[in-house]
Amino acid sequence: VHVTLDKAKGRTCITIAHRLPTIQDSNIIGVMSQGTVIEKGTHKGAFCKLVP
């Protein structure tokens, strides 16, 4: 997965991941629940808000 994401650097890419560390280098991360975006931001911001 990481090799493919490295090849996609500099391009617009939509990635679906179950673990935030997989997409930690993404510019913007959207978190969805039941088809609705419930959080949007950086890895650090999204991770801090979702993990107590």
Backbone as numpy.savetxt, mean C-alpha at the origin, in Angstrom:
# Nx Ny Nz CAx CAy CAz Cx Cy Cz
7.59 -11.21 -5.35 6.76 -10.02 -5.35 7.63 -8.76 -5.35
8.65 -8.75 -4.50 9.50 -7.56 -4.40 10.27 -7.28 -5.69
10.68 -8.33 -6.40 11.39 -8.14 -7.67 10.47 -7.47 -8.68
9.23 -7.91 -8.75 8.26 -7.31 -9.67 7.98 -5.87 -9.30
7.83 -5.58 -8.02 7.59 -4.20 -7.59 8.79 -3.31 -7.89
9.99 -3.85 -7.76 11.19 -3.08 -8.11 11.21 -2.74 -9.59
10.77 -3.66 -10.44 10.72 -3.41 -11.88 9.67 -2.36 -12.23
8.66 -2.19 -11.38 7.58 -1.24 -11.64 7.89 0.17 -11.12
9.02 0.36 -10.48 9.37 1.69 -9.94 9.33 2.73 -11.05
8.75 3.90 -10.73 8.66 4.98 -11.70 7.44 4.89 -12.59
6.62 3.89 -12.38 5.40 3.70 -13.18 4.18 3.75 -12.27
3.05 4.07 -12.86 1.81 3.99 -12.11 1.43 2.52 -12.02
1.19 2.05 -10.81 0.93 0.63 -10.61 -0.09 0.46 -9.49
-1.07 -0.38 -9.71 -2.03 -0.73 -8.66 -1.65 -2.11 -8.16
-1.38 -2.20 -6.87 -0.94 -3.45 -6.26 -1.91 -3.83 -5.16
-2.32 -5.07 -5.14 -3.19 -5.57 -4.07 -2.32 -6.41 -3.15
-2.32 -6.08 -1.86 -1.47 -6.79 -0.90 -2.23 -6.98 0.40
-1.92 -8.06 1.08 -2.53 -8.33 2.38 -1.64 -7.85 3.52
-0.37 -7.61 3.21 0.58 -7.16 4.24 1.13 -5.80 3.85
1.06 -4.84 4.76 1.56 -3.49 4.48 3.06 -3.46 4.15
3.91 -4.27 4.79 5.33 -4.22 4.43 5.60 -4.53 2.95
4.73 -5.28 2.31 4.90 -5.59 0.89 4.87 -4.34 0.04
4.08 -3.35 0.44 3.91 -2.14 -0.37 4.44 -0.89 0.33
5.38 -1.09 1.25 5.87 0.03 2.06 6.55 1.13 1.25
7.04 0.84 0.06 7.71 1.86 -0.75 6.76 2.59 -1.69
5.47 2.27 -1.63 4.49 2.94 -2.50 4.29 4.39 -2.07
4.00 5.25 -3.04 3.76 6.67 -2.74 2.46 6.87 -1.98
1.41 6.18 -2.42 0.09 6.29 -1.80 -0.46 4.88 -1.60
-1.00 4.64 -0.42 -1.62 3.35 -0.10 -3.07 3.61 0.26
-3.97 2.88 -0.37 -5.39 2.95 -0.03 -5.79 1.66 0.66
-6.47 1.78 1.79 -6.93 0.61 2.54 -8.44 0.50 2.33
-8.87 -0.68 1.90 -10.29 -0.88 1.61 -10.91 -1.88 2.58
-12.18 -1.67 2.86 -12.96 -2.59 3.67 -14.36 -2.65 3.07
-14.79 -3.83 2.70 -16.11 -4.05 2.12 -16.37 -3.14 0.93
-15.35 -2.97 0.07 -15.50 -2.20 -1.17 -15.40 -0.70 -1.02
-15.05 -0.22 0.17 -14.95 1.21 0.42 -13.54 1.55 0.91
-12.97 2.65 0.39 -11.67 3.11 0.87 -11.87 3.70 2.26
-11.21 3.11 3.26 -11.37 3.58 4.63 -10.14 4.36 5.12
-9.04 4.26 4.38 -7.82 4.97 4.76 -6.98 5.17 3.51
-6.30 6.32 3.44 -5.43 6.60 2.31 -4.26 7.42 2.82
-3.06 7.05 2.41 -1.88 7.80 2.83 -0.60 7.03 2.56
0.43 7.35 3.34 1.72 6.69 3.19 1.75 5.42 4.03
2.79 4.62 3.84 2.94 3.39 4.62 2.95 3.70 6.11
3.76 4.67 6.50 3.87 5.00 7.92 2.54 5.51 8.48
1.87 6.37 7.76 0.60 6.91 8.24 -0.50 5.86 8.32
-0.64 5.05 7.28 -1.67 4.01 7.26 -1.38 2.96 8.32
-0.13 2.56 8.44 0.25 1.53 9.41 -0.01 2.00 10.83
0.33 3.24 11.13 0.15 3.78 12.48 -1.33 3.88 12.85
-2.18 4.19 11.88 -3.60 4.34 12.17 -4.31 3.00 12.30
-3.80 1.96 11.62 -4.48 0.67 11.61 -3.99 -0.29 12.68
-2.78 -0.09 13.18 -2.22 -0.99 14.18 -2.14 -0.27 15.51
-2.83 -0.79 16.54 -2.82 -0.12 17.85 -1.45 -0.15 18.51
